[in-house]
Amino acid sequence: MAGKTTASAVWHTAIKYSGIGGYDFIARCSDPGAAKYIGYGMILADVDGELKLSTGAGTANHHDYGLSVAEELADLDRYFLCHKDGGKILHNQKLASTYKIGDAVYQSATGTWTYAKSSVVGILFRLGFVVGPVDRITATVLKGINDAFTATEPVDILI
């Protein structure tokens, strides 16, 4: 079975409000290996913009961001449907470089969003996820969910 290696393989839209419980959204992850199920906790990996399965409290760089698996993860998946408890969407945010929907980012001191990873981001950082807009037009070209955003495009960030 092939893994979900693009955002569009997960869902047709990047984010969905799931009621008082928070949001379901596309996120990028490290290959989880064997199938993992709904409810597993997720933490930052030490790879730019990726999450990984939590091995429990007390592990290195472990911070509880209220993130969990919203649908089964399969071997070779690189994108998955994540659930975030609570949260809000910030519109028209600026990226530090080129990123895609599903990337974990944090807000730097300059106010731009850059890749997050466990060895850099601590509990005092503002963690977010690139969630849109899914469809946009740049230089008269329609771009979709799998196309990267540039540093000059305004983006939506889920925090």
N, C-alpha and C positions, 0 to 999 in steps of 0.2 A: 504494500500500500504506500502510495506517495504521500509525503507530508504536506502540510499547508505552508508553502514557502512565499506566498504573497498575501497581502491584506484582503484582496478580493476573493481569495479561496476560503476566507472565514465568513464574510458577511458582505452584503451589498452597500452597507452604510457603516461609518466608522464608530458611531456612538448611538446609544438608545437610553433614554431615561427609563429606569425600572421602578418608578414609584418612590415612596419614602425611603426605600432601601438603598438608593444610589443610582449608579450608572453601569451598564454593560458596554464595553468598548473593545476594539481591536488593540491588542498589544503584541509586542515582539518578545520571543522567549528563546532561551537556550534549548536545544533538543532535549526533551524530557526522558527519552528512552522508552521503556514500556509504558503502556497506557496509564494515565492518571485521571482521576475523576473529579467531578464537581465538588467544590468546597476546599480543595487543597489551597493552602496559603502560598502567596507569591512574594518574593523579595527581590531587590536589585541583584543582578549578576555582576561580575567584574568584567563585563564586556559592554562597550558603549551601547546604551539604549535598550538593553535586554533585561528581562526578568528571569528568575529561575524559581524552582520549587523550594519552599522553605523547609529547612531541616529542623526547625523548632527554635524557640527562644534560647538565647545564650550563645548562638553561633556568631562568628565574626561578622561585623557590620550588619547585624540583624536589627531592622527597625520595622515596626508594624505600620504599614501604610494602609491597612484595611483593604488589601487586594486578595482576590481569590479566583480560582478557576470557575468560569461560568458554564462551560461545556467540556466534555471529555477532551483531553489532550492525547494525541497519538504519537507514536514513535516518528521521528523526523519532522514533527511540526516545528515551525519557526515563528508562526503567528497563531494566536488563539483568541478566544473570546474571554475577556477578563471582567470581573465584577469589582467595582470600587464602592465601598460604603460611603454614602454622602458624596460631597464634592460639588464643584461648580465649574462652569466653562468660562474661560477668559477669551474674548474675541480680539482680533487684530493685534496679535502678539508678534514679536520679532525673533527670528531664529538666528543663531550665531553662524550657521553654515547650512548645508543641504541635509534635510531630514525627511523621513517618510511617516505616513500615518502608522501609528503603533509604537513609535519610538518613545522611550522614557527619556525625559529631559528635566533639567533643573534650571531655576532662574539664577543667573550669575549676578554679581555685584553691579554690573552695567545695565541690568534689566533685560538682557537677551537670554534666550533659552538655549542650552547646550546639552549634549549627551550626558545622561546620568549613568553612573556605575557605582558599585558598592564601595570601592576604594576611595572614591572622591566625595560622594554625597553622604552627609550625616543627618541626624535628626533635625538639625536647625535649618536645613535647606528646604526650599519650596519645590517639591517633586510634582511633575506634571507629565501629561502624555499628549502627543500630537494627535488630534482627532479630526481635523478638517480645516477648511471645508473640503468635502470629498470631490466635488466637481468644480472646476474653476477654469477660467480662460486666461492664459498668459500669452501675450504677443499674438493674439487672434487664434491660438491653438487651444482646443479643449483638452484639459488634463484630467485624469481620473484618479481613482483611489490608490493605484499602485505607483503613480508618478511622484517623484520627490518634490518637496517644496524647496525653493531657494531662499537665501537670506533676505531677499527683497520683497517676498510675498507675505502678506498678513495671514496668520494662521490662528486656529482655535486650539486652545490648550485646556485639557481637563485637569483640574487640581483637586 
